[in-house]
């Protein structure tokens, strides 16, 4: 589906993180209706789904890998296309690895992190040829032939809980993505979601105080609140309804930022 050759009306968003961006909840029938203007660029081969790496498909879950669940990216995209003009198509690319630290996306030092990763995580990492960051960039460059990258979505932090250096580490990943893809920070904001909230019994809710500091390190970063997004009993992951609500909040924030961009460019 390459009918979008460098189409300025094809808005592309990169998504990365750990299990909550991967999508941990089982999707339900209401989540599987295709929306004509919402696409996913498959980042891995999924023969059982009839999807090939590097090809665009209707964005119905799973959006990360072949057996992942509902993710904030699902309702992020659905929220955007419901509000944007009908000539705008939205595409997402989701490269996420459950349980990973932000260090996995450090293009210069990821090998040392991978060398200490547990076997179950290694299998996830292998699906991206051992380097999720490189796969995200590879897919993003493909997507840039079709459209324009408008934002980056992240949900990560559970595995870095208590790490005061996390904002600086995230900045490193963000800066590398901008540089490797020839992007301008002012035109490509970073949206970072809070972890399961204290009110929902979030096991890593203390990390939200560190996530809140991200805009001080990255002026073009915006924090997406998780308050009221319900969690499952492990207190780490959201329910399907929680993902829908969180995804909608990512979408609403991006819509607001797109409107600001549009008005400032006039």
Protein Blocks (a to p, Z undefined) as FASTA:
>chain_A
ZZlgoiaklccdddeddfklnopadcdfklmpccfkbccddfbdcfknopaehiacdddd
dfkbmmbccdfklmmmmmmmmmmcfkbccdddddddehiafklmmmklmmmmmmmpcfkl
mmmmmmnnopaklmmmmmmmmmmmmmccfbdcddehjlmgoiaklmmmmmmmmmmmmmmn
opafklmccdddddddfklopaklmmmmmmmmmmmmmmmbccddfehiacdfkomaccfk
lmmmmmmmmmmmmmmmmmmmmmmmZZ
